[in-house]
Amino acid sequence: MSNFDYNDFAELYLGRSPLGQSMARYRRFDTAAEALRFAMEELPRDVLRGSMLEVDEERFNSHQIDELYNASQYPLSRAEEAA
């Protein structure tokens, strides 16, 4: 993941919520950084757990999404930094 480009177009496929929450199952983002921010800061944990991010035809599971969001290369401010 060292060559990951946070500025690439991204698609986020959301996992199912066991609580039956109504949520779109697919979202497109102009940048992977925005997709990662949405996944980590907006999604309920149970939905994130089954989600998958696709960037430049490469797929990332929820553990990899977490790693990319918490990496020092992540270009956007995180929720805890803004508080």
N, C-alpha and C positions, 0 to 999 in steps of 0.2 A: 504494500500500500504506500510505499515511499514515493511513488510516481503519481499519486492521486492528485487530480486537478479539481480543486474546489470550485473553479469557475465553469466547469462543463455543465451542460444540460443534464437534468436528472429526472428520473421517474421513481415514484415511491408507491409500492404496492402494500397496502395495509393489511395487517393480520386481523383475524376475527376476534371480536370481543365476546367473552363467555357471558357477559351480561346483556347481550343483544342490543348494545348501543347502536343507534343509527349514525353511520358515518360512511362517507364515500370510500370506495375500496381502492381508488387509484388517484394519484395527484401528480401533476407535472410541475417542474420548477425550472426557472431560468438558470439557476446555479445549484450545484450539489451542496454548497454551503447553506443555502436557504432551505433545501430539503432536509438536511441534517438538523438545522435549528428547529424546523417544524416537528420532525420526528422526536427529538429529545425534549423539547420544551412544551409541545402542545398535545402530543398523543398520550392517552392513558397507558401505563406500563403494560397492561395485559394486551393491548393492541400492538404496541411496539414489539413485544416479544415475538410475534409471528410475522412482522413486517420485513420487506425486502427492498433495498435501494438498488437501482440500476443506473450506472454511469458509464458511458462509452462502452456499452455492451458487456460490462462486468457487473456481477451481482454481489451484493453485500448483505449479510444477515444482521440481525439485531445486535449481536455482539460486536461485529465490525462497524456498524453504525455508531455505537457507543465509542469505540476506539477512535474513529475518524473525528467525531465531535470533540473529544477530549484531547486530541493531538495538539501539540504546540503550533502546528502549521495552520490550524483552523483559523480562517481570516475574520470572522465576525465576533462581536462581543457575545458572551454567553449570559443567560438570565441572571446567574449569581454575580456576575461582574457588573451588571447594570444596577443591581440593588444597592 
